[in-house]
Amino acid sequence: MSKINRGELLREIYGNSIHGGIAKHASFTEFGSRGFNYRDNGHQGSDVFPESTGGLFAYRVNKSGFIGNDFINNPDILALGCSVTAGIGIKTEYSWPHLISQQTGMTFNQGGLSGASIQQLESLFFEFIDEYGLPKYVLLLAPELTRHWVYEQSHSMRSRSYFDEELGFFRCFDKDSTFKMDVDSSKIDFCTVAQNSFRSLTNISIACKLLGIKYHFFSWMREDNALYSEYDFPGYAHDLRQSTKDFQQLHYVPNQENKPYWLLGMDKSHAGVCEHYYYRDRFMRAIGLLNEDSLTVA
């Protein structure tokens, strides 16, 4: 076993993945490594996640390396989340932050980072308010509690892992789905990841309380929501009373444009537009702008 130079490794990790900001390094690795010149004018083209759209539409990458509009100072809403919040698989205008804005007229920054863990979104939260000022609301659509990012020398911050219950260890979904390629992720400790995720949610909640920001969150993962509800997590936006798939399909109606990606995104793995309408209503109910009895805007 080769000897590890502790100081050298710490410098490498900080310099390549933390120094200058989590957002900067994560977005650069996502888009900058592909040669996209997004830092000046943003980038839009069919080469941005073409596998997610079937060539039906393209995504704009803003000047900061995130999908969507350029960030503004002191938005009404800071929307945080992973690729679901970024709107992967659907047109950006149908992602839940856009839908809330269309319904309310509120301004927003869309901080959707593909593959983000809860710990990473905590870092993004602090970076965003430091650079763009305080929002009125922080709305977080949380990824699963057991998602984790691991530093790799060859591919900074892009080794994203999730816990596989059947196998009993973490698997990396940025690599080929073979046991050999997943072996490094098996060294990740489940308890450490979960503890860090819980702590990150607590830190965001406390910071928002101290800064006078209204904070609401839930997850797209129902199993995690059951835990948040059971322990009454600070800021948790409880489910709508009528939230079954049948109800959603009856209440929300597609149009000709979004019909191809209504129930499931074009990539066949991310949420479709119908689910984003539900996310919109759940957040709007938490904010106090939705009359749940009639499901109309208050």
C-alpha positions in Angstrom: 0.0 0.0 0.0 1.5 3.3 -1.1 2.1 6.0 1.6 -0.2 9.0 1.5 1.3 12.5 1.8 -1.4 14.1 4.0 -0.5 17.7 3.4 0.0 17.3 -0.3 -3.4 15.5 -0.7 -5.2 18.1 1.3 -3.8 20.9 -0.8 -4.8 19.1 -4.0 -8.3 18.5 -2.8 -8.9 22.1 -1.6 -7.2 23.7 -4.6 -9.0 21.6 -7.2 -12.4 21.3 -5.8 -13.1 23.9 -3.0 -10.9 26.9 -3.6 -12.9 29.6 -5.5 -16.2 28.0 -4.8 -18.1 24.7 -5.1 -20.4 26.2 -7.8 -17.4 27.3 -9.9 -15.7 24.0 -9.9 -18.8 21.8 -10.2 -20.3 23.8 -13.1 -16.9 24.0 -14.9 -16.5 20.3 -14.7 -20.0 19.8 -16.0 -19.8 22.2 -18.9 -16.4 24.0 -19.1 -14.6 20.7 -19.6 -16.6 20.3 -22.8 -15.3 23.5 -24.2 -18.5 25.6 -23.7 -17.8 29.3 -23.6 -20.5 30.1 -21.1 -18.7 32.6 -18.9 -19.2 35.6 -21.1 -22.6 35.2 -22.8 -23.9 31.9 -21.8 -24.2 28.9 -24.1 -27.2 27.4 -25.9 -26.9 24.5 -28.3 -28.0 21.0 -29.1 -24.8 19.6 -27.6 -26.0 20.4 -24.0 -27.4 17.1 -22.7 -28.6 16.0 -26.1 -29.4 12.6 -24.6 -31.9 14.2 -22.3 -34.1 15.7 -25.1 -33.9 13.5 -28.0 -32.9 16.6 -30.0 -36.4 18.1 -29.4 -35.0 21.2 -27.6 -31.7 22.7 -26.2 -30.6 24.1 -22.9 -29.1 27.5 -22.2 -26.1 27.4 -19.8 -25.8 30.8 -18.0 -22.7 32.8 -17.4 -22.1 30.9 -14.1 -22.3 27.5 -15.7 -25.9 26.6 -14.6 -28.8 25.7 -16.8 -31.2 28.7 -17.1 -31.2 32.5 -16.9 -28.3 34.5 -15.7 -28.4 35.0 -11.9 -29.6 38.3 -10.4 -29.0 40.0 -7.1 -31.5 39.6 -4.3 -34.0 37.4 -6.0 -37.4 36.7 -4.4 -36.6 33.0 -4.6 -33.3 31.0 -4.5 -34.3 27.6 -5.9 -31.8 24.8 -5.0 -31.7 21.2 -6.1 -30.1 18.7 -8.4 -30.8 17.8 -12.1 -34.6 17.7 -11.4 -34.5 21.4 -10.4 -32.3 22.2 -13.4 -35.2 20.7 -15.5 -33.2 18.0 -17.2 -35.5 16.0 -19.6 -38.0 18.8 -20.1 -37.9 22.4 -21.4 -36.5 24.8 -18.9 -39.6 26.9 -18.8 -41.6 23.9 -17.4 -39.2 23.4 -14.4 -40.8 24.1 -11.1 -38.9 27.3 -10.4 -40.1 28.7 -13.7 -43.7 27.6 -13.0 -43.7 29.3 -9.6 -42.4 32.5 -11.2 -45.0 32.3 -14.0 -47.8 31.9 -11.4 -46.6 34.5 -8.9 -44.4 37.0 -10.8 -41.6 36.3 -8.3 -38.0 36.6 -9.5 -35.7 33.7 -8.9 -32.2 32.2 -9.3 -32.3 28.6 -10.4 -29.5 26.7 -8.7 -30.0 23.2 -10.1 -26.8 21.3 -10.2 -26.8 17.8 -11.8 -26.0 15.1 -9.4 -25.7 17.4 -6.4 -25.7 16.0 -2.9 -27.4 17.7 0.0 -24.0 18.6 1.5 -23.0 20.3 -1.8 -26.3 22.2 -1.9 -25.5 23.6 1.5 -22.3 25.0 0.1 -24.1 26.4 -2.9 -26.6 28.1 -0.5 -23.9 30.0 1.3 -22.0 30.9 -1.9 -25.2 32.2 -3.6 -26.2 34.5 -0.8 -22.6 35.7 -0.4 -22.4 36.6 -4.1 -26.0 37.6 -5.0 -27.4 38.8 -1.7 -30.3 37.5 0.4 -33.5 36.1 -1.2 -36.9 36.3 0.4 -37.3 32.5 0.1 -35.0 29.5 -0.2 -36.9 26.6 -1.8 -34.9 23.3 -1.8 -36.0 20.2 -3.7 -33.6 17.8 -2.0 -31.9 14.8 -3.7 -31.7 11.6 -1.8 -30.1 11.7 1.7 -27.5 9.1 0.7 -26.1 10.8 -2.4 -22.4 11.7 -2.1 -19.7 13.4 -4.2 -16.1 12.1 -4.0 -13.0 13.9 -5.1 -11.1 12.2 -7.9 -7.7 13.4 -9.1 -8.6 12.8 -12.8 -12.2 14.1 -12.7 -12.7 16.7 -9.9 -16.0 16.4 -8.1 -17.7 14.3 -10.7 -17.6 10.9 -9.0 -21.2 11.0 -7.8 -22.3 8.0 -5.7 -25.6 6.7 -4.4 -26.4 3.9 -1.9 -27.6 0.7 -3.4 -29.7 -1.1 -0.8 -29.6 -4.5 -2.6 -25.8 -4.5 -2.8 -25.3 -2.8 0.6 -22.8 -0.2 -0.6 -22.4 2.9 -2.7 -22.3 2.9 -6.5 -20.9 5.6 -8.7 -23.3 6.5 -11.5 -20.7 8.6 -13.5 -18.9 5.4 -14.4 -19.9 2.2 -16.3 -22.4 0.2 -14.3 -20.0 -2.7 -13.6 -18.9 -4.0 -10.3 -15.3 -3.4 -11.2 -15.9 0.3 -11.8 -18.0 0.7 -8.7 -15.5 -0.8 -6.3 -14.0 2.5 -5.1 -17.5 3.8 -4.0 -17.9 0.7 -1.8 -15.5 2.4 0.6 -17.8 5.2 1.4 -19.4 5.0 4.9 -23.2 5.1 4.9 -23.5 6.6 8.4 -21.0 9.4 7.6 -22.9 10.4 4.5 -26.3 10.3 6.2 -25.0 12.3 9.2 -23.5 14.9 6.9 -26.8 15.3 4.9 -28.8 15.7 8.1 -26.4 18.3 9.4 -26.4 20.2 6.1 -30.2 20.5 6.2 -30.0 21.7 9.8 -27.4 24.3 8.9 -29.5 25.7 6.0 -32.5 25.9 8.3 -30.6 27.7 11.1 -28.9 30.1 8.7 -32.2 31.1 7.1 -33.7 31.7 10.5 -30.9 33.9 11.5 -30.9 35.8 8.2 -34.7 36.3 8.1 -35.1 34.1 5.0 -38.3 31.9 4.7 -37.1 28.4 4.0 -39.1 25.4 2.7 -37.9 22.0 1.4 -38.9 18.5 0.6 -37.5 15.7 -1.5 -38.5 14.1 -4.8 -37.8 10.8 -2.9 -40.9 9.7 -1.0 -39.0 7.5 1.4 -36.9 10.5 2.6 -40.0 12.6 2.9 -41.6 10.1 5.2 -38.6 10.5 7.5 -38.7 14.3 7.3 -42.4 14.2 8.2 -41.9 11.8 11.1 -39.3 13.9 12.7 -40.9 17.2 11.7 -37.7 18.6 10.2 -37.5 22.4 10.3 -38.7 23.9 7.0 -40.2 20.7 5.7 -43.1 21.3 3.3 -45.6 18.6 4.1 -47.3 16.8 1.2 -50.5 18.1 -0.4 -53.5 16.1 1.0 -54.3 14.9 -2.5 -51.0 13.9 -4.0 -51.5 10.5 -5.7 -50.4 9.9 -9.2 -54.0 9.5 -10.3 -54.9 12.9 -8.8 -51.9 14.6 -10.5 -52.9 13.2 -13.9 -56.5 14.4 -13.5 -55.7 17.8 -12.1 -52.8 18.8 -14.4 -53.4 18.8 -18.1 -50.7 18.7 -20.8 -50.5 20.9 -23.9 -49.3 19.9 -27.3 -45.8 21.1 -26.6 -45.1 19.3 -23.3 -47.2 16.2 -24.0 -44.1 14.2 -25.2 -42.4 14.8 -21.8 -45.5 15.1 -19.6 -45.3 12.0 -17.3 -41.6 11.4 -17.8 -38.7 13.5 -19.1 -37.3 12.9 -22.6 -34.4 11.1 -21.0 -36.9 8.5 -19.5 -35.4 8.9 -16.0 -36.2 12.5 -14.8 -39.5 13.9 -13.7 -41.9 15.0 -16.4 -43.8 18.3 -16.5 -46.8 16.9 -14.5 -44.5 16.2 -11.6 -43.0 19.7 -11.8 -46.5 21.2 -11.6 -47.0 19.2 -8.4 -43.6 20.5 -7.0 -44.8 24.1 -7.8 -48.1 23.6 -5.9 -46.4 22.0 -2.9 -44.0 24.9 -2.6 -46.7 27.5 -3.2 -48.8 25.9 -0.5 -45.8 26.1 1.9 -45.3 29.8 1.0 -49.0 30.5 1.6 -50.0 31.3 -2.0 -52.1 28.2 -2.6 -55.6 27.4 -1.4 -55.3 23.6 -1.1 -59.1 23.0 -0.9 -59.5 24.3 -4.5 -55.9 24.1 -5.6 -56.1 27.6 -7.0 -53.7 30.5 -6.4 -54.7 32.5 -3.3 
